[in-house]
């Protein structure tokens, strides 16, 4: 009797494993109650810091794509993933934005003056560690930011 119960249990387990799914990675959206993947939670801040380093602090301009998208690929998140597409879109907005548009959060409908944009950049860079730190992060690889 015990053998029959074990055999039934093992057969049920094998079909359950076959239909089991691995957790969904490389995305930003989550269903209610689903565990949140935290690997990429700060990537938008890193993009902002990178853009501030160039547009406010005077760091040598460099394309964001190879650094950030390359980092995602090394993490196993290719062009078909949600996080990759979102970061790619954020990069195109950040690279094409001036300091005023960055200060407006990408909202062209807001009307900040150049002075307000400069004040925002000064305050934001100070909060993020100052221009020296932003330039240092700008020139380093994403793996060293952790």
Contact map, one row per residue, 1 for C-alpha under 8 A:
11111000000000000000000000000000000000000000000000000000000000000000000000000000000000000000000000000000000000000000000000000000000000000000000000
11111100000000000000000000000000000000000000000000000000000000000000000000000000000000000000000000000000000000000000000000000000000000000000000000
11111110000000000000000000000000000000000000000000000000000000000000000000000000000000000000000000000000000000000000000000000000000000000000000000
11111111000000000000000000000000000000000000000000000000000000000000000000000000000000000000000000000000000000000000000000000000000000000000000000
11111111100000000000000000000000000000000000000000000000000000000000000000000000000000000000000000000000000000000000000000000000000000000000000000
01111111110000000000000000000000000000000000000000000000000000000000000000000000000000000000000000000000000000000000000000000000000000000000000000
00111111111000000000000000000000000000000000000000000000000000000000000000000000000000000000000000000000000000000000000000000000000000000000000000
00011111111100000000000000000000000000000000000000000000000000000000000000000000000000000000000000000000000000000000000000000000000000000000000000
00001111111110000000000000000000000000000000000000000000000000000000000000000000000000000000000000000000000000000000000000000000000000000000000000
00000111111111000000000000000000000000000000000000000000000000000000000000000000000000000000000000000000000000000000000000000000000000000000000000
00000011111111100000000000000000000000000000000000000000000000000000000000000000000000000000000000000000000000000000000000000000000000000000000000
00000001111111110000000000000000000000000000000000000000000000000000000000000000000000000000000000000000000000000000000000000000000000000000000000
00000000111111111000000000000000000000000000000000000000000000000000000000000000000000000000000000000000000000000000000000000000000000000000000000
00000000011111111100000000000000000000000000000000000000000000000000000000000000000000000000000000000000000000000000000000000000000000000000000000
00000000001111111110000000000000000000000000000000000000000000000000000000000000000000000000000000000000000000000000000000000000000000000000000000
00000000000111111111000000000000000000000000000000000000000000000000000000000000000000000000000000000000000000000000000000000000000000000000000000
00000000000011111111000000000000000000000000000000000000000000000000000000000000000000000000000000000000000000000000000000000000000000000000000000
00000000000001111111000000000000000000000000000000000000000000000000000000000000000000000000000000000000000000000000000000000000000000000000000000
00000000000000111111100000000000000000000000000000000000000000000000000000000000000000000000000000000000000000000000000000000000000000000000000000
00000000000000011111110000000000000000000000000000000000000000000000000000000000000000000000000000000000000000000000000000000000000000000000000000
00000000000000000011111000000000000000000000000000000000000000000000000000000000000000000000000000000000000000000000000000000000000000000000000000
00000000000000000001111100000000000000000000000000000000000000000000000000000000000000000000000000000000000000000000000000000000000000000000000000
00000000000000000000111110000000000000000000000000000000000000000000000000000000000000000000000000000000000000000000000000000000000000000000000000
00000000000000000000011111100000000000000000000000000000000000000000000000000000000000000000000000000000000000000000000000000000000000000000000000
00000000000000000000001111100000000010000000000000000000000000000000000000000000000000000000000000000000000000000000000000000000000000000000000000
00000000000000000000000111110000000000000000000000000000000000000000000000011000111100000000000000000000000000000000000000000000000000000000000000
00000000000000000000000111111100000000000000000000000000000000000000000000000000111000000000000000000000000000000000000000000000000000000000000000
00000000000000000000000001111100000000000000000000000000000000000000000000000000011000000000000000000000000000000000000000000000000000000000000000
00000000000000000000000000111110000000000000000000000000000000000000000000000000000000000000000000000000000000000000000000000000000000000000000000
00000000000000000000000000111111011100000000000000000000000000000000000000000000000000000000000000000000000000000000000000000000000000000000000000
00000000000000000000000000001111110000000000000000000000000000000000000000000000000000000000000000000000000000000000000000000000000000000000000000
00000000000000000000000000000111110000000000000000000000000000000000000000000000000000000000000000000000000000000000000000000000000000000000000000
00000000000000000000000000000011111000000000000000000000000000000000000000000000000000000000000000000000000000000000000000000000000000000000000000
00000000000000000000000000000111111100000000000000000000000000000000000000000000000000000000000000000000000000000000000000000000000000000000000000
00000000000000000000000000000100111110000000000000000000000000000000000000000000000000000000000000000000000000000000000000000000000000000000000000
00000000000000000000000000000100011111000000000000000000000000000000000000000000000000000000000000000000000000000000000000000000000000000000000000
00000000000000000000000010000000001111111000000000000000000000000000000000000000000000000000000000000000000000000000000000000000000000000000000000
00000000000000000000000000000000000111111000000000000000000000000000000000000000000000000000000000000000000000000000000000000000000000000000000000
00000000000000000000000000000000000011111000000000000000000000000000000000000000000000000000000000000000000000000000000000000000000000000000000000
00000000000000000000000000000000000011111110000000000000000000000000000000000000000000000000000000000000000000000000000000000000000000000000000000
00000000000000000000000000000000000011111111000000000000000000000000000000000000000000000000000000000000000000000000000000000000000000000000000000
00000000000000000000000000000000000000011111110000000000000000000000000000000000000000000000000000000000000000000000000000000000000000000000000000
00000000000000000000000000000000000000011111111000000000000000000000000000000000000000100000000000000000000000000000000000000000000000000000000000
00000000000000000000000000000000000000001111111100000000000000000000000000000000000000100100000000000000000000000000000000000000000000000000000000
00000000000000000000000000000000000000000111111110000000000000000000000000000000000000000000000000000000000000000000000000000000000000000000000000
00000000000000000000000000000000000000000111111111000000000000000000000000000000000000000000000000000000000000000000000000000000000000000000000000
00000000000000000000000000000000000000000011111111100000000000000000000000000000000000000110010000000000000000000000000000000000000000000000000000
00000000000000000000000000000000000000000001111111110000000000000000000000000000000000000000010000000000000000000000000000000000000000000000000000
00000000000000000000000000000000000000000000111111111000000000000000000000000000000000000000000000000000000000000000000000001001000001000100000000
00000000000000000000000000000000000000000000011111111100000000010000000000000000000000000000000000000000000000000000000000000000000001101100000000
00000000000000000000000000000000000000000000001111111110000000000000000000000000000000000000011000000000000000000000000000000000000000000000000000
00000000000000000000000000000000000000000000000111111111100000000000000000000000000000000000000000100000000000000000000010001000000001000000000000
00000000000000000000000000000000000000000000000011111111111000000000000000000000000000000000000000000000000000000000000000000000001001100100000000
00000000000000000000000000000000000000000000000001111111111110000000000000000000000000000000000000000000000000000000000000000000000000100000000000
00000000000000000000000000000000000000000000000000111111111000000000000000000000000000000000000001100000000000000000000000000000000000000000000000
00000000000000000000000000000000000000000000000000011111110000000000000000000000000000000000000000100000000000000000000011000000000000000000000000
00000000000000000000000000000000000000000000000000011111111000000000000000000000000000000000000000000000000000000000000000000000001101100000000000
00000000000000000000000000000000000000000000000000001111111100000000000000000000000000000000000000000000000000000000000000000000000000100000000000
00000000000000000000000000000000000000000000000000001110111110000000000000000000000000000000000000000000000000000000000000000000000000100100000000
00000000000000000000000000000000000000000000000000000100011111000000000000000000000000000000000000000000000000000000000000000000000000000000000000
00000000000000000000000000000000000000000000000000000100001111100000000000000000000000000000000000000000000000000000000000000000000000000000000000
00000000000000000000000000000000000000000000000000000000000111110000000000000000000000000000000000000000000000000000000000000000000000000000000000
00000000000000000000000000000000000000000000000000000000000011111110000000000000000000000000001000000000000000000000000000000000000000000000000000
00000000000000000000000000000000000000000000000001000000000001111111100000000000000000000010001000000000000000000000000000000000000000000000000000
00000000000000000000000000000000000000000000000000000000000000111111110000000000000000010010000000000000000000000000000000000000000000000000000000
00000000000000000000000000000000000000000000000000000000000000111111111000000000000000000000000000000000000000000000000000000000000000000000000000
00000000000000000000000000000000000000000000000000000000000000111111111000000000000000000000000000000000000000000000000000000000000000000000110000
00000000000000000000000000000000000000000000000000000000000000011111111100000000000000100000000000000000000000000000000000000000000000000000010000
00000000000000000000000000000000000000000000000000000000000000011111111110000000000100110000000000000000000000000000000000000000000000000000000000
00000000000000000000000000000000000000000000000000000000000000001111111111000000000000000000000000000000000000000000000000000000000000000000000000
00000000000000000000000000000000000000000000000000000000000000000111111111100000000000000000000000000000000000000000000000000000000000000000011000
00000000000000000000000000000000000000000000000000000000000000000001111111111100000100000000000000000000000000000000000000000000000000000000000000
00000000000000000000000000000000000000000000000000000000000000000000111111111100000000000000000000000000000000000000000000000000000000000000000000
00000000000000000000000000000000000000000000000000000000000000000000011111111000000000000000000000000000000000000000000000000000000000000000000000
00000000000000000000000000000000000000000000000000000000000000000000001111111000000000000000000000000000000000000000000000000000000000000000000000
00000000000000000000000001000000000000000000000000000000000000000000000111111100000000000000000000000000000000000000000000000000000000000000000000
00000000000000000000000001000000000000000000000000000000000000000000000111111111101100000000000000000000000000000000000000000000000000000000000000
00000000000000000000000000000000000000000000000000000000000000000000000110011111100100000000000000000000000000000000000000000000000000000000000000
00000000000000000000000000000000000000000000000000000000000000000000000000001111100110000000000000000000000000000000000000000000000000000000000000
00000000000000000000000000000000000000000000000000000000000000000000000000001111110110000000000000000000000000000000000000000000000000000000000000
00000000000000000000000001100000000000000000000000000000000000000000000000001111111110000000000000000000000000000000000000000000000000000000000000
00000000000000000000000001110000000000000000000000000000000000000000000000000001111111000000000000000000000000000000000000000000000000000000000000
00000000000000000000000001110000000000000000000000000000000000000000000000001000111111100000000000000000000000000000000000000000000000000000000000
00000000000000000000000001000000000000000000000000000000000000000000100100001111111111110000000000000000000000000000000000000000000000000000000000
00000000000000000000000000000000000000000000000000000000000000000000000000000011111111111000000000000000000000000000000000000000000000000000000000
00000000000000000000000000000000000000000000000000000000000000000000000000000000011111111100000000000000000000000000000000000000000000000000000000
00000000000000000000000000000000000000000011000000000000000000000001100000000000001111111110000000000000000000000000000000000000000000000000000000
00000000000000000000000000000000000000000000000000000000000000001000100000000000000111111111000000000000000000000000000000000000000000000000000000
00000000000000000000000000000000000000000000000000000000000000000000000000000000000011111111100000000000000000000000000000000000000000000000000000
00000000000000000000000000000000000000000001001000000000000000000000000000000000000001111111110000000000000000000000000000000000000000000000000000
00000000000000000000000000000000000000000000001000000000000000011000000000000000000000111111111000000000000000000000000000000000000000000000000000
00000000000000000000000000000000000000000000000000000000000000000000000000000000000000011111111100000000000000000000000000000000000000000000000000
00000000000000000000000000000000000000000000000000000000000000000000000000000000000000001111111110000000010000000000000000000000000000000000000000
00000000000000000000000000000000000000000000001100100000000000000000000000000000000000000111111110000100000000000000000000000000000000000000000000
00000000000000000000000000000000000000000000000000100000000000110000000000000000000000000011111110000000000000000000000000000000000000000000000000
00000000000000000000000000000000000000000000000000000000000000000000000000000000000000000001111111000000000000000000000000000000000000000000000000
00000000000000000000000000000000000000000000000000000000000000000000000000000000000000000000111111111100010000000000000000000000000000000000000000
00000000000000000000000000000000000000000000000000000010000000000000000000000000000000000000000111111100000000000000000000000000000000000000000000
00000000000000000000000000000000000000000000000000010011000000000000000000000000000000000000000011111110000000000000110010000000000000000000000000
00000000000000000000000000000000000000000000000000000000000000000000000000000000000000000000000011111111000000011100110000000000000000000000000000
00000000000000000000000000000000000000000000000000000000000000000000000000000000000000000000000011111111111100000000000000000000000000000000000000
00000000000000000000000000000000000000000000000000000000000000000000000000000000000000000000010011111111110000000000000000000000000000000000000000
00000000000000000000000000000000000000000000000000000000000000000000000000000000000000000000000000111111110000010000100110000000000000000000000000
00000000000000000000000000000000000000000000000000000000000000000000000000000000000000000000000000011111111101110000100000000000000000000000000000
00000000000000000000000000000000000000000000000000000000000000000000000000000000000000000000000000001111111000000000000000000000000000000000000000
00000000000000000000000000000000000000000000000000000000000000000000000000000000000000000000100010001111111100000000000000000000000000000000000000
00000000000000000000000000000000000000000000000000000000000000000000000000000000000000000000000000001001111111000000000000000000000000000000000000
00000000000000000000000000000000000000000000000000000000000000000000000000000000000000000000000000001001011111100000000000000000000000000000000000
00000000000000000000000000000000000000000000000000000000000000000000000000000000000000000000000000000000001111100000000000000000000000000000000000
00000000000000000000000000000000000000000000000000000000000000000000000000000000000000000000000000000001001111110000000000000000000000000000000000
00000000000000000000000000000000000000000000000000000000000000000000000000000000000000000000000000000001000111111000000000000000000000000000000000
00000000000000000000000000000000000000000000000000000000000000000000000000000000000000000000000000010011000001111111100000000000000000000000000000
00000000000000000000000000000000000000000000000000000000000000000000000000000000000000000000000000010000000000111111100000000000000000000000000000
00000000000000000000000000000000000000000000000000000000000000000000000000000000000000000000000000010000000000011111110000000000000000000000000000
00000000000000000000000000000000000000000000000000000000000000000000000000000000000000000000000000000000000000011111111000000000000000000000000000
00000000000000000000000000000000000000000000000000000000000000000000000000000000000000000000000000000000000000011111111100000000000000000000000000
00000000000000000000000000000000000000000000000000000000000000000000000000000000000000000000000000110011000000011111111110000000000000000000000000
00000000000000000000000000000000000000000000000000000000000000000000000000000000000000000000000000110000000000000111111111000000000000000000000000
00000000000000000000000000000000000000000000000000000000000000000000000000000000000000000000000000000000000000000011111111100000000000000000000000
00000000000000000000000000000000000000000000000000000000000000000000000000000000000000000000000000000010000000000001111111110000000000000000000000
00000000000000000000000000000000000000000000000000010001000000000000000000000000000000000000000000100010000000000000111111111000000000000000000000
00000000000000000000000000000000000000000000000000000001000000000000000000000000000000000000000000000000000000000000011111111100000000000000000000
00000000000000000000000000000000000000000000000000000000000000000000000000000000000000000000000000000000000000000000001111111110000000000000000000
00000000000000000000000000000000000000000000000000000000000000000000000000000000000000000000000000000000000000000000000111111111000000000000000000
00000000000000000000000000000000000000000000000010010000000000000000000000000000000000000000000000000000000000000000000011111111111001000000000000
00000000000000000000000000000000000000000000000000000000000000000000000000000000000000000000000000000000000000000000000001111111111000000000000000
00000000000000000000000000000000000000000000000000000000000000000000000000000000000000000000000000000000000000000000000000111111110000000000000000
00000000000000000000000000000000000000000000000010000000000000000000000000000000000000000000000000000000000000000000000000011111110011000000000000
00000000000000000000000000000000000000000000000000000000000000000000000000000000000000000000000000000000000000000000000000001111111111000000000000
00000000000000000000000000000000000000000000000000000000000000000000000000000000000000000000000000000000000000000000000000001111111111000000000000
00000000000000000000000000000000000000000000000000001000100000000000000000000000000000000000000000000000000000000000000000001100111111100000000000
00000000000000000000000000000000000000000000000000000000100000000000000000000000000000000000000000000000000000000000000000000000111111110000000000
00000000000000000000000000000000000000000000000000000000000000000000000000000000000000000000000000000000000000000000000000000001111111111000000000
00000000000000000000000000000000000000000000000011011000100000000000000000000000000000000000000000000000000000000000000000001001111111111100000000
00000000000000000000000000000000000000000000000001001100111000000000000000000000000000000000000000000000000000000000000000000000001111111110000000
00000000000000000000000000000000000000000000000000000000000000000000000000000000000000000000000000000000000000000000000000000000000111111111000000
00000000000000000000000000000000000000000000000001000000000000000000000000000000000000000000000000000000000000000000000000000000000011111111100010
00000000000000000000000000000000000000000000000011001000001000000000000000000000000000000000000000000000000000000000000000000000000001111111100000
00000000000000000000000000000000000000000000000000000000000000000000000000000000000000000000000000000000000000000000000000000000000000111111100000
00000000000000000000000000000000000000000000000000000000000000000000000000000000000000000000000000000000000000000000000000000000000000011111110110
00000000000000000000000000000000000000000000000000000000000000000010000000000000000000000000000000000000000000000000000000000000000000001111111110
00000000000000000000000000000000000000000000000000000000000000000011001000000000000000000000000000000000000000000000000000000000000000000001111111
00000000000000000000000000000000000000000000000000000000000000000000001000000000000000000000000000000000000000000000000000000000000000000000111111
00000000000000000000000000000000000000000000000000000000000000000000000000000000000000000000000000000000000000000000000000000000000000000001111111
00000000000000000000000000000000000000000000000000000000000000000000000000000000000000000000000000000000000000000000000000000000000000001001111111
00000000000000000000000000000000000000000000000000000000000000000000000000000000000000000000000000000000000000000000000000000000000000000000011111
